Amino acid sequence: TQPPAPFYPISRGRAGPELLAGILCDKYLQHLPLNRQSDAFAREGIDLDTSTLADWVGACTATLAPLNALIRVHVLAAGRLHADDTTVPVLAKGRTRTGRLWNYVRDDHPFGGTAPPAVWFRYSRDRKGEHPVDHLSGWTGIVQSDAYAGYNALTKPGRQPAPVVSAGCWAHGRRGLFKIAEKDKAPLAIEAVRRIDAIFEAERVINGTPDQHRLAVRQESSAPMVEDLFMWMRDTCQRMSSKNPIAQAMSYFLRRPDMFTRFLHDGRICLTNNAAERALRGIALGRKAWLFAGSDRGGERAAAMYSLIVTARLNLVDPKAWLADVLARINDMPNPRLHELLPWHWKTLHHSNNTIKA
């Protein structure tokens, strides 16, 4: 008799987990397109066609799909999410069209939560509001985002299981005023930025503390500053043309007072949506290297792999080492134990195993 042959990361494939993890991280972490990777292998005397590499990426995405499903469940178990999206050019006949990559970030650390951070990415062919509605179907809680109108359907009365609560991003609002202050040295814009920065400074002191403590400090120190800021902005805008760039930048706040003051009534809410923006940073850098996704399927694969790699980085796990180990083990892992391969569990187990070996 002989023991059954082990499973391989790719059925009938010759690539090992270390090679596959290297290809995935080079493509999605180091922003190295597959054609350049193929050229690099050729210089080493290894014949790996771009189409072969693409097939391997697709096979790895399918193999790792159960982990993506677990990350989705973990993210949507949160009571508060950061949401954002960015463009991704997609190859079409004789041109490229603009698809979108959406992300939903769970990060409870700002209010002292112990749940591991994670991010779930989705791809779509356009930016219609139906996409976030579909992504968050059946979920309710607080969504922190920019002022994109596509999220509005989530907040409508009568939505099931309940309307989503929308919280604004002060970094987005500050950005328009800061650009005017920096470029034109306009006194009113400079004063607005100064007042907003004072609110940010108060937040730095309570970052990472329990939500009840954050709420108490905000009520005592931040609430008066926010009230004064809105009163000053309203008075200032009344004395300017509505077409004045400063008035337009201030109206970003004034049109949405509930969104921007909601953090004063819930200690879980952050002042900004920077967690989602940070998660998109790698895609913004990658666009300059890989230029476009080859197809809608390529966009979906990118969303799946970014979910895995960015989540690993949020948990301070080396994505390449983690993916190599996961690809080597996932096909032998029983379904009830798949959660052990998630980055936050893997980090603890991997550290324990290394300690035992030492």
C-alpha positions as a Markdown table, in Angstrom:
| # | Residue | x | y | z |
|---|---|---|---|---|
| 1 | Thr | 0.0 | 0.0 | 0.0 |
| 2 | Gln | 1.0 | 3.6 | -0.3 |
| 3 | Pro | -0.4 | 6.8 | 1.1 |
| 4 | Pro | -2.6 | 8.9 | -1.2 |
| 5 | Ala | -0.7 | 11.5 | -3.3 |
| 6 | Pro | -0.8 | 15.0 | -1.8 |
| 7 | Phe | -3.0 | 17.7 | -3.3 |
| 8 | Tyr | -1.2 | 20.4 | -5.3 |
| 9 | Pro | -2.1 | 24.1 | -5.5 |
| 10 | Ile | -3.1 | 23.7 | -9.1 |
| 11 | Ser | -4.7 | 20.5 | -10.4 |
| 12 | Arg | -2.2 | 18.7 | -12.7 |
| 13 | Gly | 0.0 | 21.9 | -12.5 |
| 14 | Arg | 3.8 | 21.9 | -12.2 |
| 15 | Ala | 4.1 | 25.1 | -10.3 |
| 16 | Gly | 4.8 | 24.9 | -6.6 |
| 17 | Pro | 3.3 | 27.2 | -3.9 |
| 18 | Glu | 6.5 | 29.3 | -3.5 |
| 19 | Leu | 6.6 | 30.1 | -7.2 |
| 20 | Leu | 2.8 | 30.8 | -7.4 |
| 21 | Ala | 3.0 | 33.1 | -4.3 |
| 22 | Gly | 5.9 | 35.0 | -5.9 |
| 23 | Ile | 4.0 | 35.5 | -9.1 |
| 24 | Leu | 0.9 | 36.7 | -7.2 |
| 25 | Cys | 2.8 | 39.1 | -5.0 |
| 26 | Asp | 4.9 | 40.4 | -7.9 |
| 27 | Lys | 1.7 | 41.2 | -9.8 |
| 28 | Tyr | -0.6 | 42.6 | -7.1 |
| 29 | Leu | 1.9 | 43.8 | -4.5 |
| 30 | Gln | 4.9 | 44.9 | -6.5 |
| 31 | His | 2.7 | 45.9 | -9.5 |
| 32 | Leu | 4.8 | 43.8 | -12.0 |
| 33 | Pro | 2.6 | 42.8 | -15.0 |
| 34 | Leu | 2.7 | 39.2 | -16.1 |
| 35 | Asn | 4.3 | 40.0 | -19.5 |
| 36 | Arg | 7.3 | 41.6 | -17.6 |
| 37 | Gln | 7.4 | 38.6 | -15.3 |
| 38 | Ser | 7.5 | 36.3 | -18.3 |
| 39 | Asp | 10.4 | 38.4 | -19.8 |
| 40 | Ala | 12.3 | 38.1 | -16.4 |
| 41 | Phe | 11.9 | 34.3 | -16.4 |
| 42 | Ala | 13.1 | 34.2 | -20.0 |
| 43 | Arg | 16.3 | 36.0 | -19.1 |
| 44 | Glu | 16.9 | 33.2 | -16.6 |
| 45 | Gly | 16.4 | 30.6 | -19.3 |
| 46 | Ile | 12.8 | 29.6 | -18.1 |
| 47 | Asp | 10.1 | 29.5 | -20.7 |
| 48 | Leu | 6.9 | 30.7 | -19.0 |
| 49 | Asp | 4.5 | 32.3 | -21.4 |
| 50 | Thr | 2.3 | 35.2 | -20.3 |
| 51 | Ser | -0.8 | 33.1 | -21.0 |
| 52 | Thr | 0.5 | 30.3 | -18.7 |
| 53 | Leu | 1.1 | 32.8 | -15.9 |
| 54 | Ala | -2.4 | 34.2 | -16.4 |
| 55 | Asp | -3.9 | 30.6 | -16.2 |
| 56 | Trp | -1.9 | 30.1 | -13.0 |
| 57 | Val | -3.3 | 33.3 | -11.5 |
| 58 | Gly | -6.8 | 32.3 | -12.4 |
| 59 | Ala | -6.3 | 28.8 | -10.9 |
| 60 | Cys | -4.9 | 30.3 | -7.6 |
| 61 | Thr | -7.8 | 32.7 | -7.4 |
| 62 | Ala | -10.2 | 29.7 | -7.6 |
| 63 | Thr | -8.2 | 27.8 | -5.0 |
| 64 | Leu | -8.2 | 30.7 | -2.6 |
| 65 | Ala | -11.9 | 31.5 | -3.1 |
| 66 | Pro | -12.9 | 29.9 | 0.2 |
| 67 | Leu | -10.6 | 32.3 | 2.1 |
| 68 | Asn | -12.1 | 35.3 | 0.3 |
| 69 | Ala | -15.5 | 34.1 | 1.3 |
| 70 | Leu | -14.4 | 34.0 | 5.0 |
| 71 | Ile | -12.9 | 37.5 | 4.7 |
| 72 | Arg | -16.2 | 38.7 | 3.3 |
| 73 | Val | -18.1 | 37.2 | 6.3 |
| 74 | His | -15.7 | 38.7 | 8.8 |
| 75 | Val | -15.9 | 42.2 | 7.2 |
| 76 | Leu | -19.7 | 42.2 | 7.0 |
| 77 | Ala | -19.9 | 41.1 | 10.7 |
| 78 | Ala | -18.7 | 44.6 | 11.7 |
| 79 | Gly | -21.1 | 47.3 | 12.9 |
| 80 | Arg | -19.1 | 50.0 | 11.1 |
| 81 | Leu | -17.4 | 49.9 | 7.7 |
| 82 | His | -15.2 | 52.2 | 5.6 |
| 83 | Ala | -16.2 | 52.2 | 1.9 |
| 84 | Asp | -14.5 | 53.7 | -1.1 |
| 85 | Asp | -13.8 | 52.9 | -4.8 |
| 86 | Thr | -11.3 | 53.7 | -7.5 |
| 87 | Thr | -11.0 | 53.5 | -11.2 |
| 88 | Val | -9.5 | 50.5 | -13.1 |
| 89 | Pro | -9.1 | 50.8 | -16.9 |
| 90 | Val | -10.3 | 47.6 | -18.6 |
| 91 | Leu | -9.3 | 46.6 | -22.1 |
| 92 | Ala | -12.0 | 46.8 | -24.7 |
| 93 | Lys | -12.0 | 46.7 | -28.5 |
| 94 | Gly | -9.5 | 49.3 | -29.6 |
| 95 | Arg | -9.8 | 51.2 | -26.4 |
| 96 | Thr | -10.1 | 50.9 | -22.6 |
| 97 | Arg | -13.3 | 51.5 | -20.6 |
| 98 | Thr | -13.4 | 52.5 | -16.9 |
| 99 | Gly | -14.3 | 49.8 | -14.4 |
| 100 | Arg | -14.3 | 50.2 | -10.7 |
| 101 | Leu | -12.8 | 48.4 | -7.7 |
| 102 | Trp | -14.8 | 48.9 | -4.5 |
| 103 | Asn | -13.5 | 48.2 | -1.0 |
| 104 | Tyr | -15.1 | 47.7 | 2.4 |
| 105 | Val | -12.7 | 47.9 | 5.3 |
| 106 | Arg | -13.3 | 46.6 | 8.8 |
| 107 | Asp | -10.9 | 48.3 | 11.3 |
| 108 | Asp | -12.0 | 48.5 | 14.9 |
| 109 | His | -8.6 | 49.6 | 16.3 |
| 110 | Pro | -9.5 | 53.3 | 16.4 |
| 111 | Phe | -12.1 | 52.7 | 19.1 |
| 112 | Gly | -10.1 | 50.0 | 21.0 |
| 113 | Gly | -11.8 | 47.0 | 19.3 |
| 114 | Thr | -10.0 | 43.7 | 19.3 |
| 115 | Ala | -11.4 | 42.2 | 16.0 |
| 116 | Pro | -8.7 | 41.8 | 13.3 |
| 117 | Pro | -8.7 | 44.3 | 10.5 |
| 118 | Ala | -9.7 | 43.1 | 7.0 |
| 119 | Val | -10.7 | 44.5 | 3.6 |
| 120 | Trp | -13.1 | 43.0 | 1.0 |
| 121 | Phe | -12.8 | 44.2 | -2.6 |
| 122 | Arg | -15.3 | 43.9 | -5.4 |
| 123 | Tyr | -15.1 | 44.7 | -9.1 |
| 124 | Ser | -17.8 | 46.2 | -11.3 |
| 125 | Arg | -17.9 | 47.4 | -14.9 |
| 126 | Asp | -19.2 | 50.9 | -13.9 |
| 127 | Arg | -19.9 | 53.1 | -10.9 |
| 128 | Lys | -23.7 | 52.8 | -10.7 |
| 129 | Gly | -25.2 | 53.0 | -7.2 |
| 130 | Glu | -26.6 | 49.5 | -7.6 |
| 131 | His | -23.2 | 48.0 | -6.9 |
| 132 | Pro | -22.8 | 49.1 | -3.2 |
| 133 | Val | -26.5 | 48.3 | -2.7 |
| 134 | Asp | -25.7 | 44.8 | -3.9 |
| 135 | His | -22.4 | 44.4 | -2.1 |
| 136 | Leu | -24.0 | 45.4 | 1.3 |
| 137 | Ser | -27.3 | 43.6 | 0.7 |
| 138 | Gly | -28.6 | 42.3 | 4.1 |
| 139 | Trp | -26.0 | 44.3 | 6.1 |
| 140 | Thr | -26.8 | 47.2 | 8.3 |
| 141 | Gly | -24.6 | 49.5 | 10.4 |
| 142 | Ile | -22.5 | 52.6 | 9.9 |
| 143 | Val | -20.8 | 53.3 | 6.6 |
| 144 | Gln | -18.0 | 55.9 | 6.4 |
| 145 | Ser | -17.5 | 57.2 | 2.9 |
| 146 | Asp | -17.1 | 60.2 | 0.7 |
| 147 | Ala | -20.2 | 62.0 | -0.5 |
| 148 | Tyr | -20.8 | 59.7 | -3.5 |
| 149 | Ala | -24.6 | 59.6 | -4.2 |
| 150 | Gly | -24.5 | 55.9 | -4.9 |
| 151 | Tyr | -24.5 | 55.2 | -1.2 |
| 152 | Asn | -27.8 | 57.1 | -0.7 |
| 153 | Ala | -30.0 | 54.2 | -1.5 |
| 154 | Leu | -28.6 | 52.4 | 1.5 |
| 155 | Thr | -29.8 | 55.0 | 3.9 |
| 156 | Lys | -33.5 | 55.3 | 2.6 |
| 157 | Pro | -36.2 | 54.6 | 5.2 |
| 158 | Gly | -37.8 | 51.1 | 4.7 |
| 159 | Arg | -34.5 | 49.5 | 3.6 |
| 160 | Gln | -34.3 | 45.9 | 4.9 |
| 161 | Pro | -33.1 | 44.8 | 7.4 |
| 162 | Ala | -32.6 | 48.5 | 8.3 |
| 163 | Pro | -31.3 | 51.7 | 6.8 |
| 164 | Val | -27.6 | 52.2 | 6.9 |
| 165 | Val | -26.2 | 55.2 | 8.9 |
| 166 | Ser | -23.9 | 57.4 | 6.8 |
| 167 | Ala | -20.9 | 59.2 | 8.3 |
| 168 | Gly | -18.8 | 61.7 | 6.4 |
| 169 | Cys | -15.1 | 62.0 | 5.9 |
| 170 | Trp | -13.5 | 65.2 | 7.3 |
| 171 | Ala | -10.4 | 64.6 | 5.3 |
| 172 | His | -12.4 | 64.9 | 2.0 |
| 173 | Gly | -13.9 | 68.1 | 3.2 |
| 174 | Arg | -10.6 | 69.6 | 4.4 |
| 175 | Arg | -8.9 | 68.7 | 1.1 |
| 176 | Gly | -10.8 | 71.3 | -1.0 |
| 177 | Leu | -10.1 | 74.1 | 1.5 |
| 178 | Phe | -6.4 | 73.0 | 1.9 |
| 179 | Lys | -5.8 | 73.2 | -1.9 |
| 180 | Ile | -7.1 | 76.8 | -2.0 |
| 181 | Ala | -5.1 | 77.8 | 1.1 |
| 182 | Glu | -1.9 | 76.3 | -0.3 |
| 183 | Lys | -2.3 | 77.6 | -3.8 |
| 184 | Asp | -3.9 | 81.0 | -3.4 |
| 185 | Lys | -3.0 | 81.8 | 0.3 |
| 186 | Ala | -6.6 | 82.9 | 0.8 |
| 187 | Pro | -7.1 | 84.0 | 4.4 |
| 188 | Leu | -10.6 | 82.5 | 4.7 |
| 189 | Ala | -9.4 | 79.1 | 3.5 |
| 190 | Ile | -6.4 | 79.2 | 5.8 |
| 191 | Glu | -8.7 | 80.0 | 8.7 |
| 192 | Ala | -11.0 | 77.1 | 7.8 |
| 193 | Val | -8.1 | 74.7 | 7.6 |
| 194 | Arg | -6.8 | 76.0 | 11.0 |
| 195 | Arg | -10.2 | 75.3 | 12.7 |
| 196 | Ile | -10.5 | 71.9 | 11.1 |
| 197 | Asp | -6.9 | 71.0 | 12.2 |
| 198 | Ala | -7.8 | 71.8 | 15.8 |
| 199 | Ile | -10.6 | 69.2 | 15.6 |
| 200 | Phe | -8.1 | 66.7 | 14.1 |
| 201 | Glu | -5.7 | 67.4 | 17.0 |
| 202 | Ala | -8.4 | 66.6 | 19.6 |
| 203 | Glu | -9.0 | 63.3 | 17.8 |
| 204 | Arg | -5.3 | 62.2 | 18.0 |
| 205 | Val | -5.4 | 62.2 | 21.8 |
| 206 | Ile | -8.3 | 59.7 | 21.9 |
| 207 | Asn | -7.3 | 57.4 | 19.0 |
| 208 | Gly | -7.3 | 53.8 | 20.1 |
| 209 | Thr | -9.3 | 54.4 | 23.3 |
| 210 | Pro | -12.7 | 52.8 | 24.0 |
| 211 | Asp | -15.7 | 54.2 | 22.3 |
| 212 | Gln | -17.3 | 55.5 | 25.4 |
| 213 | His | -14.2 | 57.5 | 26.3 |
| 214 | Arg | -14.0 | 58.9 | 22.8 |
| 215 | Leu | -17.6 | 60.0 | 23.0 |
| 216 | Ala | -17.1 | 61.7 | 26.3 |
| 217 | Val | -14.1 | 63.6 | 25.1 |
| 218 | Arg | -15.7 | 64.6 | 21.9 |
| 219 | Gln | -18.8 | 66.0 | 23.7 |
| 220 | Glu | -16.5 | 68.1 | 25.9 |
| 221 | Ser | -13.9 | 69.3 | 23.5 |
| 222 | Ser | -14.8 | 68.6 | 19.8 |
| 223 | Ala | -18.5 | 69.5 | 19.9 |
| 224 | Pro | -18.0 | 73.2 | 20.7 |
| 225 | Met | -15.3 | 73.5 | 18.0 |
| 226 | Val | -17.6 | 71.8 | 15.4 |
| 227 | Glu | -20.5 | 74.1 | 16.3 |
| 228 | Asp | -18.3 | 77.2 | 16.0 |
| 229 | Leu | -16.9 | 76.0 | 12.7 |
| 230 | Phe | -20.3 | 75.5 | 11.1 |
| 231 | Met | -21.6 | 78.8 | 12.4 |
| 232 | Trp | -18.6 | 80.6 | 11.0 |
| 233 | Met | -18.8 | 78.8 | 7.7 |
| 234 | Arg | -22.5 | 79.7 | 7.3 |
| 235 | Asp | -21.8 | 83.4 | 8.2 |
| 236 | Thr | -18.9 | 83.4 | 5.8 |
| 237 | Cys | -20.8 | 81.9 | 2.9 |
| 238 | Gln | -23.6 | 84.4 | 3.3 |
| 239 | Arg | -21.1 | 87.2 | 2.4 |
| 240 | Met | -19.7 | 85.5 | -0.7 |
| 241 | Ser | -21.0 | 84.5 | -4.1 |
| 242 | Ser | -22.1 | 80.8 | -4.3 |
| 243 | Lys | -19.7 | 80.4 | -7.2 |
| 244 | Asn | -16.7 | 81.5 | -5.1 |
| 245 | Pro | -14.3 | 78.4 | -4.8 |
| 246 | Ile | -14.1 | 78.9 | -1.0 |
| 247 | Ala | -17.9 | 78.9 | -0.7 |
| 248 | Gln | -18.1 | 75.8 | -2.8 |
| 249 | Ala | -15.5 | 74.0 | -0.7 |
| 250 | Met | -17.4 | 75.0 | 2.5 |
| 251 | Ser | -20.7 | 73.9 | 1.1 |
| 252 | Tyr | -19.3 | 70.3 | 1.0 |
| 253 | Phe | -19.7 | 70.5 | 4.8 |
| 254 | Leu | -22.8 | 72.7 | 5.0 |
| 255 | Arg | -24.9 | 70.5 | 2.7 |
| 256 | Arg | -24.3 | 67.5 | 4.9 |
| 257 | Pro | -24.3 | 68.6 | 8.5 |
| 258 | Asp | -25.7 | 65.3 | 9.8 |
| 259 | Met | -23.0 | 63.2 | 8.1 |
| 260 | Phe | -20.2 | 65.4 | 9.5 |
| 261 | Thr | -21.5 | 65.7 | 13.0 |
| 262 | Arg | -22.4 | 62.1 | 13.5 |
| 263 | Phe | -19.0 | 61.3 | 15.0 |
| 264 | Leu | -20.0 | 63.5 | 18.0 |
| 265 | His | -22.7 | 61.0 | 18.9 |
| 266 | Asp | -21.0 | 57.7 | 18.4 |
| 267 | Gly | -17.5 | 56.9 | 19.7 |
| 268 | Arg | -17.0 | 54.1 | 17.1 |
| 269 | Ile | -17.1 | 56.6 | 14.1 |
| 270 | Cys | -13.8 | 57.9 | 12.9 |
| 271 | Leu | -13.2 | 61.5 | 11.8 |
| 272 | Thr | -12.0 | 60.3 | 8.3 |
| 273 | Asn | -12.4 | 57.6 | 5.7 |
| 274 | Asn | -8.6 | 57.2 | 5.5 |
| 275 | Ala | -8.7 | 53.5 | 6.3 |
| 276 | Ala | -10.5 | 52.8 | 2.9 |
| 277 | Glu | -8.2 | 55.2 | 1.0 |
| 278 | Arg | -5.1 | 53.6 | 2.4 |
| 279 | Ala | -6.4 | 50.2 | 1.2 |
| 280 | Leu | -6.7 | 51.6 | -2.3 |
| 281 | Arg | -3.3 | 53.1 | -2.4 |
| 282 | Gly | -1.6 | 50.0 | -3.9 |
| 283 | Ile | -4.1 | 50.0 | -6.8 |
| 284 | Ala | -3.4 | 53.7 | -7.5 |
| 285 | Leu | 0.3 | 52.9 | -7.7 |
| 286 | Gly | -0.2 | 49.8 | -9.7 |
| 287 | Arg | -2.2 | 51.5 | -12.5 |
| 288 | Lys | 1.0 | 53.3 | -13.5 |
| 289 | Ala | 2.7 | 49.9 | -14.1 |
| 290 | Trp | 0.1 | 47.5 | -15.4 |
| 291 | Leu | -2.0 | 50.3 | -17.2 |
| 292 | Phe | -5.2 | 48.2 | -17.5 |
| 293 | Ala | -7.0 | 45.0 | -16.6 |
| 294 | Gly | -7.3 | 42.6 | -19.6 |
| 295 | Ser | -11.0 | 41.8 | -19.1 |
| 296 | Asp | -13.8 | 41.8 | -16.6 |
| 297 | Arg | -12.5 | 38.4 | -15.4 |
| 298 | Gly | -9.1 | 40.1 | -14.8 |
| 299 | Gly | -10.8 | 42.8 | -12.7 |
| 300 | Glu | -12.6 | 40.1 | -10.6 |
| 301 | Arg | -9.4 | 38.3 | -10.0 |
| 302 | Ala | -7.7 | 41.5 | -9.0 |
| 303 | Ala | -10.5 | 42.2 | -6.5 |
| 304 | Ala | -10.0 | 38.7 | -5.0 |
| 305 | Met | -6.3 | 38.9 | -4.7 |
| 306 | Tyr | -6.3 | 42.5 | -3.4 |
| 307 | Ser | -8.7 | 41.3 | -0.7 |
| 308 | Leu | -6.2 | 38.6 | 0.4 |
| 309 | Ile | -3.0 | 40.6 | 0.1 |
| 310 | Val | -4.2 | 43.9 | 1.6 |
| 311 | Thr | -5.8 | 42.0 | 4.5 |
| 312 | Ala | -2.5 | 40.2 | 5.2 |
| 313 | Arg | -0.7 | 43.5 | 5.3 |
| 314 | Leu | -3.3 | 45.1 | 7.6 |
| 315 | Asn | -2.5 | 42.2 | 10.0 |
| 316 | Leu | 1.3 | 42.7 | 9.7 |
| 317 | Val | 1.7 | 39.4 | 7.9 |
| 318 | Asp | 4.1 | 38.9 | 5.0 |
| 319 | Pro | 1.8 | 38.3 | 2.0 |
| 320 | Lys | 4.2 | 36.1 | 0.1 |
| 321 | Ala | 5.1 | 33.8 | 3.0 |
| 322 | Trp | 1.4 | 33.5 | 4.0 |
| 323 | Leu | 0.2 | 32.8 | 0.4 |
| 324 | Ala | 2.9 | 30.2 | -0.1 |
| 325 | Asp | 2.0 | 28.4 | 3.0 |
| 326 | Val | -1.8 | 28.7 | 2.3 |
| 327 | Leu | -1.4 | 27.4 | -1.2 |
| 328 | Ala | 0.6 | 24.4 | 0.0 |
| 329 | Arg | -2.1 | 23.5 | 2.6 |
| 330 | Ile | -5.5 | 24.7 | 1.6 |
| 331 | Asn | -6.5 | 21.7 | -0.6 |
| 332 | Asp | -5.7 | 19.3 | 2.3 |
| 333 | Met | -7.5 | 21.5 | 4.9 |
| 334 | Pro | -11.0 | 20.3 | 6.0 |
| 335 | Asn | -13.7 | 23.0 | 5.6 |
| 336 | Pro | -14.3 | 23.5 | 9.3 |
| 337 | Arg | -10.7 | 24.4 | 9.8 |
| 338 | Leu | -10.3 | 26.8 | 6.9 |
| 339 | His | -10.5 | 29.8 | 9.2 |
| 340 | Glu | -7.1 | 28.7 | 10.6 |
| 341 | Leu | -5.5 | 29.9 | 7.4 |
| 342 | Leu | -6.8 | 33.5 | 7.7 |
| 343 | Pro | -4.0 | 36.0 | 8.3 |
| 344 | Trp | -4.7 | 36.8 | 11.9 |
| 345 | His | -5.0 | 33.1 | 12.9 |
| 346 | Trp | -2.0 | 32.1 | 10.7 |
| 347 | Lys | 0.2 | 34.7 | 12.3 |
| 348 | Thr | -0.4 | 33.3 | 15.7 |
| 349 | Leu | 0.0 | 29.6 | 14.6 |
| 350 | His | 3.1 | 30.4 | 12.5 |
| 351 | His | 4.7 | 32.2 | 15.5 |
| 352 | Ser | 3.9 | 29.4 | 17.8 |
| 353 | Asn | 5.4 | 26.8 | 15.4 |
| 354 | Asn | 8.5 | 28.8 | 15.0 |
| 355 | Thr | 8.9 | 29.1 | 18.7 |
| 356 | Ile | 8.6 | 25.3 | 19.2 |
| 357 | Lys | 11.2 | 24.7 | 16.4 |
| 358 | Ala | 13.6 | 27.1 | 18.0 |
